[in-house]
């Protein structure tokens, strides 16, 4: 990046971007487009940074918006007369009426958050450099585990009883979330609190984060700082903010439209598809039956379609998508880092319900998809980091209003407990899906083992058959017994971010 003459820098990058845009438009295949996009990764972030330096904040926002998830936006406006790359600042203002849009940009000399609602507020993030981010993700030469991702993959691929791998991953997650507060989320939270008269505000401030590039690999909602007044001794970003994510503003606009017109009344649920080939790496999901039972208990029998085990064939599930508005997948899933369109969910007999197959359907009537599976929210970080090609981002592209997905492989028992509280908060208490997830995460984090056990005991005993919707009795009973078996009832066994922060919410 050129220092000093920011205007020249911004204009130079703008010319480069416009040239790459014209070249991109004449490429016939997605593979050809990816080859050209690879040459311009990071261009938009640097140009936006330069525009903000000379207080051209609207130009900075438009540049950031146009430069991320370009293939995603092109697909959103497929077969329409709308130029997927053209957007006005007034369009972004309309999208930001119900949430604060926050673009988070990383460059070689520092980071920048652009807070958008009626106006644009820049928050400079000097510690958020490309070098610092890459060292956090991949480690330094002296780091044998290879940073956050190295520690994660080492734990994921190790035997379950490898406590060293587990402890190393837990420590890497903790350290990364701590760095995220200082480098990015701490200054953003402080700036957001200035918008409100009460500190903390009476209700959480709604924000939609658009992390540019590889920053999207990290759980920004779990960024933390020490706070002795909190039950865990920590203050997390989600304590003050209701955080959702989006690849860009254009995909958020489509998600808002779907959320406004589609009811969340028809359920499609998938319960542990099997059999699976031995080489699929798909271990048993012993709690899947309980999890799906709870999900189904919040929908009328005539409005649910459940595929259990061998019923969950890929074609059968695909064909049922047209009749459903809420999807819940309790199954294995993974991100294909080399071919992101092959990322997907594992159905019976080893068939993969891929992102490509869902994109081909071009749905626009699914209110919410919940991916209770492994690694479903991890974006591709090797080929095109600016394109944010994760399964959850792609499902927004496929026509869904919101997607709950996991950033790492989550323990089966932790997931079931989180999902039980989430559905109770959403379907019975009437919270919005993002707020229901936030409340479930805070509850998982802050309550003691005994408080959780008493909660499920209460749900089990105060459950007349006439009550609807209600948490399934077998689920409440199982979770109560699980918590009773824990050694110390006063401890917070699930306080570590691993247990509660794995799920992020994309869309509306």
C-alpha positions in Angstrom: 0.0 0.0 0.0 1.2 3.5 -0.9 1.7 5.7 2.1 1.1 9.5 2.2 -0.9 10.3 -0.9 -4.1 8.5 0.0 -6.1 10.1 -2.8 -3.7 8.7 -5.4 -3.7 5.3 -3.6 -7.5 5.2 -3.7 -7.8 6.2 -7.3 -5.1 3.7 -8.4 -6.9 0.9 -6.7 -10.2 2.1 -8.1 -8.8 1.9 -11.6 -7.4 -1.6 -10.9 -10.8 -2.7 -9.5 -12.7 -1.4 -12.5 -10.3 -3.1 -14.9 -10.6 -6.4 -13.1 -14.4 -6.0 -13.0 -14.6 -5.7 -16.8 -12.3 -8.7 -17.3 -14.4 -10.7 -14.8 -17.6 -10.0 -16.7 -16.3 -11.5 -19.9 -15.1 -14.8 -18.3 -17.4 -17.7 -19.3 -17.0 -20.1 -16.4 -16.7 -19.8 -12.7 -13.2 -21.3 -12.8 -12.1 -18.6 -15.2 -13.6 -16.0 -12.9 -11.8 -17.4 -9.9 -8.4 -17.2 -11.8 -8.9 -13.5 -12.4 -10.3 -12.8 -8.9 -7.2 -14.4 -7.4 -5.1 -11.7 -8.9 -7.0 -8.9 -7.1 -7.6 -10.3 -3.7 -7.3 -7.5 -1.0 -7.6 -4.7 -3.6 -10.9 -3.5 -2.3 -9.8 -3.5 1.3 -6.8 -1.4 0.6 -8.8 1.1 -1.6 -11.5 1.4 1.1 -8.8 2.1 3.7 -7.3 4.8 1.5 -10.6 6.5 0.9 -11.4 6.5 4.6 -8.0 8.2 5.3 -9.1 11.2 3.3 -12.6 11.1 4.9 -14.4 9.9 1.7 -16.4 7.5 3.8 -19.2 6.7 1.4 -16.7 5.8 -1.2 -14.9 3.6 1.3 -18.1 1.7 2.1 -19.1 1.3 -1.6 -15.6 0.0 -2.4 -15.6 -2.5 0.4 -19.1 -3.7 -0.6 -18.2 -4.1 -4.2 -15.0 -5.9 -3.5 -16.3 -8.8 -1.3 -18.2 -11.9 -2.3 -18.4 -10.8 -6.0 -19.3 -14.3 -7.3 -21.9 -14.5 -4.6 -23.6 -11.3 -5.6 -23.4 -12.2 -9.3 -25.3 -15.4 -8.5 -27.9 -13.5 -6.4 -28.8 -11.4 -9.4 -28.6 -14.3 -11.9 -31.1 -14.0 -14.8 -32.1 -10.4 -13.7 -31.3 -7.1 -15.3 -29.6 -5.9 -12.2 -25.8 -5.2 -12.3 -24.5 -7.3 -9.4 -21.6 -5.0 -8.9 -23.5 -1.7 -9.0 -24.8 -0.4 -5.7 -25.3 3.1 -4.4 -24.7 4.3 -0.8 -28.4 5.1 -0.5 -29.1 1.4 -1.1 -26.8 0.4 1.7 -28.4 2.9 4.0 -31.8 1.3 3.3 -30.4 -2.2 4.1 -28.9 -0.8 7.3 -32.2 0.6 8.7 -32.7 -2.3 11.0 -29.2 -3.1 11.9 -25.8 -1.4 12.1 -23.7 -2.7 9.2 -20.1 -3.0 10.1 -17.4 -3.7 7.5 -14.2 -4.9 9.1 -11.2 -4.5 6.8 -7.6 -5.7 7.3 -4.6 -4.3 5.4 -0.8 -4.5 5.7 -0.7 -1.3 7.8 -3.7 -1.7 10.0 -7.4 -2.4 10.1 -10.6 -0.3 9.8 -14.2 -0.8 10.8 -16.8 1.2 8.8 -20.0 1.5 10.9 -22.9 2.2 8.6 -26.4 3.4 9.4 -27.6 6.9 8.4 -24.0 8.0 8.3 -20.6 6.3 8.3 -18.3 6.2 11.3 -14.8 5.0 10.9 -13.0 3.1 13.7 -9.3 2.7 13.1 -7.8 -0.6 14.3 -4.0 -0.3 14.2 -3.4 -3.8 15.7 -5.4 -5.5 13.0 -2.7 -6.0 10.4 -2.5 -8.7 7.7 0.7 -10.0 9.5 -1.0 -10.2 12.9 -4.0 -11.9 11.4 -2.0 -14.4 9.5 0.2 -15.2 12.5 -2.9 -15.7 14.6 -4.4 -18.1 12.0 -1.4 -19.9 10.8 1.3 -19.3 13.5 4.8 -18.2 13.3 7.9 -20.2 12.3 8.4 -21.1 16.0 4.8 -22.2 16.4 4.7 -26.0 16.0 1.0 -26.2 15.9 0.5 -23.5 13.3 -1.7 -21.0 15.1 -5.4 -21.1 15.6 -6.1 -23.3 12.5 -3.2 -25.6 13.1 -4.2 -26.3 16.7 -7.8 -26.9 15.5 -7.0 -29.3 12.7 -4.5 -31.1 15.0 -7.3 -31.6 17.6 -9.9 -32.5 15.1 -7.8 -35.2 13.5 -6.4 -36.6 16.8 -7.9 -39.5 18.8 -10.7 -38.4 21.2 -8.5 -39.2 24.3 -5.6 -37.0 23.2 -5.8 -34.4 26.0 -2.8 -32.5 24.7 -4.4 -31.8 21.4 -7.6 -30.8 23.1 -5.9 -28.5 25.6 -3.8 -26.9 22.8 -6.9 -26.2 20.7 -8.8 -24.8 23.7 -5.9 -22.5 24.5 -5.5 -21.3 20.9 -9.3 -20.5 20.8 -9.0 -18.6 24.1 -5.9 -16.7 23.0 -7.4 -15.8 19.6 -10.6 -14.6 21.1 -8.7 -12.4 23.5 -6.6 -10.9 20.7 -9.8 -10.3 18.7 -11.1 -8.0 21.5 -7.9 -5.8 21.5 -7.4 -5.8 17.7 -11.0 -5.4 16.5 -14.1 -5.9 18.7 -13.1 -3.9 21.8 -12.9 -0.6 19.8 -16.1 -1.5 17.9 -18.1 -2.2 21.0 -16.9 1.0 22.6 -17.9 3.0 19.6 -21.3 1.3 19.4 -22.1 2.1 23.0 -21.6 5.8 22.2 -24.8 5.6 20.0 -26.9 4.8 23.1 -27.7 6.9 26.2 -27.5 4.0 28.6 -24.3 2.0 29.2 -24.9 -0.8 28.9 -28.0 -0.3 26.8 -31.3 -1.8 28.0 -31.2 -4.2 25.1 -28.3 -5.4 23.0 -27.3 -3.3 20.0 -28.1 -5.1 16.7 -25.1 -5.3 14.4 -24.3 -7.2 11.2 -20.6 -7.8 10.8 -19.1 -8.1 7.3 -15.6 -9.3 8.0 -13.5 -9.0 4.9 -11.1 -11.8 3.9 -9.7 -14.4 6.3 -11.1 -12.5 9.3 -14.3 -14.4 8.6 -12.7 -17.6 9.8 -12.8 -16.3 13.4 -15.6 -16.1 16.1 -15.8 -12.3 16.4 -18.8 -12.7 18.7 -16.6 -14.5 21.2 -14.0 -11.8 21.5 -13.4 -11.1 25.2 -11.7 -9.0 27.8 -11.3 -9.6 31.6 -14.2 -8.3 33.7 -14.5 -9.3 37.4 -18.2 -8.3 37.5 -19.2 -11.1 35.1 -20.0 -14.7 36.2 -17.1 -16.1 34.2 -14.7 -13.1 34.9 -14.9 -12.1 31.2 -16.9 -9.7 29.1 -17.6 -10.9 25.6 -18.6 -9.0 22.5 -22.0 -10.6 22.5 -22.8 -9.3 25.9 -23.3 -5.8 24.5 -24.1 -6.6 20.8 -26.6 -8.8 19.0 -24.2 -10.1 16.4 -25.1 -11.5 13.0 -22.9 -12.0 10.0 -23.3 -11.4 6.3 -21.0 -11.9 3.2 -22.0 -8.4 2.0 -25.0 -6.0 2.1 -26.5 -7.2 -1.1 -26.9 -10.8 0.2 -28.3 -9.3 3.5 -31.0 -7.4 1.5 -32.2 -10.6 -0.1 -32.2 -12.4 3.3 -34.3 -9.5 4.7 -36.8 -9.9 1.9 -37.1 -13.6 2.5 -37.4 -13.2 6.3 -40.2 -10.5 5.9 -42.4 -12.7 3.7 -41.8 -16.3 4.6 -43.4 -17.9 7.7 -41.3 -20.3 9.9 -44.1 -22.9 10.1 -43.0 -25.9 8.0 -40.1 -28.1 9.3 -37.8 -30.4 7.4 -35.6 -32.2 9.9 -32.8 -34.7 9.1 -31.8 -37.1 11.9 -28.3 -38.8 11.6 -28.3 -40.1 8.1 -26.9 -43.7 7.9 -25.5 -46.1 6.9 -22.2 -44.4 6.1 -19.1 -45.8 4.4 -16.2 -46.7 6.7 -14.0 -44.1 5.0 -16.5 -41.3 5.4 -15.2 -40.4 8.9 -18.7 -40.0 10.2 -18.9 -41.2 13.8 -22.2 -41.9 15.5 -24.3 -39.0 16.8 -25.8 -40.6 19.9 -27.8 -37.5 20.9 -29.2 -36.7 17.5 -32.5 -38.5 18.2 -33.1 -36.4 21.3 -32.1 -33.2 19.5 -34.5 -33.8 16.6 -37.3 -34.8 19.0 -37.0 -31.4 20.7 -37.0 -29.6 17.3 -40.1 -31.5 16.2 -42.0 -30.7 19.5 -42.1 -27.1 18.5 -44.0 -27.7 15.2 -47.4 -29.3 14.6 -47.2 -32.9 13.2 -48.9 -32.0 9.9 -46.2 -29.3 9.4 -43.1 -31.5 9.8 -41.2 -33.8 7.5 -38.5 -35.9 9.3 -35.9 -38.0 7.5 -34.4 -40.5 9.9 -31.3 -42.6 9.2 -31.6 -44.5 5.9 -34.6 -42.3 4.9 -32.2 -39.3 4.5 -31.2 -39.9 1.0 -29.8 -36.9 -0.9 -32.5 -36.7 -3.6 -35.4 -37.2 -1.1 -34.2 -34.4 1.0 -33.6 -32.1 -2.0 -37.1 -32.8 -3.3 -38.6 -31.9 0.1 -36.9 -28.5 0.3 -39.6 -26.9 -1.8 -42.3 -27.7 0.8 -40.3 -26.5 3.9 -39.6 -23.1 5.5 -37.3 -24.3 8.4 -34.5 -26.8 7.9 -32.7 -28.6 10.7 -29.9 -30.9 9.8 -28.5 -33.1 12.6 -25.8 -34.7 10.7 -22.1 -34.6 9.7 -20.9 -31.9 7.4 -17.7 -30.3 6.3 -16.1 -27.5 4.3 -14.1 -28.5 1.2 -11.3 -25.9 1.2 -10.0 -26.7 -2.3 -13.5 -26.9 -4.0 -15.8 -24.9 -1.8 -18.9 -25.7 -3.9 -18.4 -29.3 -2.8 -18.8 -28.3 0.8 -21.9 -29.9 2.2 -23.8 -32.2 4.5 -23.4 -36.0 4.6 -26.6 -37.8 3.8 -27.3 -41.6 3.9 -25.0 -44.0 2.1 -22.2 -41.3 2.0 -24.1 -39.1 -0.5 -23.2 -35.4 -0.1 -25.8 -32.7 -0.2 -23.5 -30.1 -1.6 -23.7 -26.4 -1.8 -23.7 -26.7 -5.6 -26.9 -28.9 -5.5 -28.6 -26.4 -3.3 -27.6 -23.5 -5.5 -29.0 -25.3 -8.5 -32.4 -25.3 -6.8 -32.5 -21.5 -6.5 -34.8 -21.5 -3.5 -36.2 -18.3 -2.1 -38.8 -19.5 0.4 -36.7 -20.9 3.4 -36.8 -18.7 6.5 -34.1 -20.5 8.5 -31.6 -23.3 8.1 -29.9 -24.7 11.2 -26.8 -26.8 10.5 -26.2 -28.8 13.6 -23.1 -30.3 12.0 -19.4 -30.1 11.8 -17.5 -27.2 10.2 -20.5 -25.9 8.2 -19.7 -22.3 8.8 -16.0 -22.3 7.8 -15.3 -20.3 4.7 -12.8 -21.3 2.1 -9.5 -19.5 3.0 -7.1 -20.8 0.5 -8.3 -19.8 -3.0 -10.4 -16.6 -2.7 -10.6 -15.2 0.8 -12.5 -12.1 -0.4 -15.3 -14.4 -1.8 -16.3 -15.8 1.7 -17.4 -19.1 0.2 -18.7 -21.0 3.2 -21.7 -23.3 3.2 -23.7 -20.8 5.2 -22.9 -17.9 2.9 -23.8 -20.1 -0.1 -27.1 -21.1 1.5 -28.0 -17.4 1.7 -27.1 -17.3 -2.0 -29.4 -20.3 -2.5 -32.4 -18.4 -1.1 -32.5 -18.6 2.7 -33.3 -15.9 5.1 -31.0 -17.0 7.9 -28.4 -19.8 8.5 -27.1 -21.0 11.9 -23.8 -22.9 11.3 -20.8 -24.1 13.2 -17.3 -22.7 12.9 -15.7 -25.8 14.4 -16.5 -29.4 15.1 -18.8 -29.2 18.2 -19.4 -31.8 20.9 -22.7 -33.6 20.4 -23.9 -33.1 24.0 -23.0 -29.3 24.0 -24.9 -28.9 20.7 -28.0 -30.6 21.9 -28.1 -28.5 25.1 -27.6 -25.3 23.1 -30.3 -26.3 20.5 -32.8 -27.2 23.3 -32.5 -23.7 24.8 -32.4 -22.0 21.4 -35.7 -23.6 20.2 -37.4 -22.8 23.6 -36.4 -19.2 23.3 -37.3 -18.9 19.6 -40.5 -21.0 19.3 -42.0 -20.5 22.7 -40.6 -17.2 24.1 -41.0 -15.5 20.7 -37.5 -14.2 20.4 -36.0 -13.6 16.9 -33.7 -16.4 15.8 -30.5 -14.3 16.3 -31.5 -13.2 19.8 -32.6 -16.7 20.7 -29.1 -18.0 19.7 -27.5 -15.2 21.7 -29.5 -16.0 24.8 -28.8 -19.7 24.5 -25.0 -19.0 24.2 -25.1 -16.7 27.3 -27.1 -19.2 29.3 -24.7 -22.1 28.3 -21.7 -19.9 29.3 -22.9 -18.3 32.6 -25.1 -20.9 34.4 -23.6 -23.5 36.7 -24.1 -27.2 36.2 -26.8 -27.3 38.9 -28.7 -24.3 37.4 -28.7 -26.2 34.0 -29.9 -29.4 35.7 -32.7 -27.5 37.5 -33.7 -25.9 34.3 -34.2 -29.2 32.5 -35.8 -30.7 35.6 -38.4 -27.9 35.6 -39.0 -28.4 31.9 -39.6 -32.1 32.4 -41.9 -31.8 35.4 -43.9 -28.8 34.1 -44.8 -30.4 30.9 -48.5 -31.2 30.6 -49.5 -32.9 27.4 -51.7 -30.0 26.4 -48.9 -27.6 26.4 -47.7 -26.6 22.9 -45.1 -25.9 21.9 -42.9 -27.7 24.5 -39.5 -29.2 24.9 -39.6 -33.0 24.3 -39.7 -34.9 27.5 -37.0 -37.4 26.5 -34.6 -34.6 25.7 -35.2 -32.8 29.0 -34.9 -36.0 30.9 -31.6 -37.0 29.2 -30.0 -33.6 29.7 -31.1 -33.5 33.4 -29.5 -36.9 34.0 -26.3 -35.8 32.1 -25.9 -32.8 34.3 -26.6 -34.7 37.5 -23.6 -37.0 36.7 -21.2 -34.1 36.7 -18.8 -34.0 39.6 -19.1 -30.4 40.8 -22.6 -28.9 40.5 -21.2 -25.4 41.3 -18.8 -25.4 38.3 -19.6 -23.9 34.9 -18.5 -26.9 32.8 -19.6 -25.2 29.5 -18.1 -21.8 30.2 -15.2 -22.2 27.6 -16.1 -20.6 24.2 -15.6 -24.0 22.6 -18.9 -25.2 24.0 -21.1 -22.2 23.3 -19.5 -20.0 20.7 -19.2 -22.5 17.9 -22.4 -21.4 16.2 -22.7 -18.2 14.3 -25.7 -16.6 12.7 -25.6 -15.5 9.1 -28.4 -13.4 7.6 -31.6 -12.3 9.3 
